[in-house]
Amino acid sequence: MNSIKNTIRCSYRFAGATFIVSLCLFFLSVLPSYGRQPSLELPVWLDLGLRFTSLPFPKSETTIVGEIFTLTGKGGKAVVKFHLPDSMIVINGNKEKDIELKGGFRQRVTLKVKVTKPFDHSTIKMSVRADYPVVAIVKKITDSNASQIVKTRQTNLARSLLGRKIVSIQKNIFVSDKEVSTENSILWNNYVTPFRGNSLKGMFAARDFVSGESVSDVRNRLRKFEHFERLLNSGKNMDAFSKGSFKQKRLKKIAAYGEDLYVLSCFYCQKSPSSVTVLKENLRKAKSYNQISTETVVAIANLLALSLVKSSGAKAGNGGVKSAIRVWSKLAENSSTGSLNVYMLYNTGEALRILGKKKEAIEFFRAALLERPGLLVSSDRLRLF
């Protein structure tokens, strides 16, 4: 009898403990949504801007304009410093300058520079070092509509920043003999395509392909992924879905699959005009996954167009170039190509030039320049007519 009572007591204790543990787990699961403190944002102190008066073409001069708007505080002494690429030298002005910040005013600091030679992707940076206006920031916090808890935390954070602080801004820059860009655009630096032959000299491709891998290595990776996808679609590998990180892993695999499709496309393009059929299939596969980046899909489609031009050989009128123009035109009509559209326009112009259609070619070279004024090769082509 006692053993039965003990068993019942143990059962109740176990049930009670289970209930408490479950309750704790419930609160722990709910806690993140209530207990996590959002990252604090303090009132903006300085608003910075950075621009060029003209595009920094190779061996040309331009002026960098740094703008400083003191939004909070009365201002005070500050040091402004420019950080430049090695291929950019100062013609007039100083990289470092002492200024007096004025509350509520926008001030400009200029520096005249010259680009001595082309350089790869780099940045221009402007930094401002000044005393952090704690009193003015705290007053803004006090006058805000935030809750008292948030105000207290913001005030404590602001007071911890007492002293001399640095605020900076930077701008991406790319200068080559083919193109100049100061925007955050996707750039295709490969002006010499993966093909040999005069017919393709002067067209853009996403990037040159250099690898120690063999074609079979890339093919094997593609086959493994396609086999993996077939298993998933058939439901034979559904246990993989139970893993929390499965979705992220699959997205990474799909992205890598897209890259391998591009690599394989390059391999085929280097070999023979018969690559057109393979490229069409690779493009179809790339388009079947929404997770493959637009850049990769456009890059493969562009390789298809270039391969069509190559298939024409010396006989420019046999249809290959015209087919390539149709591919580029279709890409150019798609708004999702974004900053890559300029290359579609330029390559179309170059293809039209190969066909001897000068008037139409000029229109496309001009359109490319309108879209990206720093596309030097478009200017060079227009000088030929």
Secondary structure, 3 states (H helix, E strand, C coil): CHHHHHHHHHHHHHHHHHHHHHHHHHHHHHHHHHHCCCCCCCCCCEEEEEEECCCCCCCCEEEEEEEEEECCCCEEEEEEEEECCCCEEEEECCCEEEEEEECCCEEEEEEEEEECCCEEEEEEEEEEEEECCHHHHHHHHHHCCCCHHHHHHHHHHHHHCCCEEEEEEEEEEEECCCCEECCCCCCCCECCCCCCCHHHCCCCECCCCCCCCCHHHHHHHHHHHHHHHHHHHHCCCHHHHHCCCHHHHHHHHHHHHHHHHHHHHHHHHCCCCCHHHHHHHHHHHHHCCCCCCHHHHHHHHHHHHHHHHHHHCCCCCCCHHHHHHHHHHHHHHCHHHHHHHHHHHHHHHHHHHHCCCHHHHHHHHHHHHHHCCCCHHHHHHHHCC
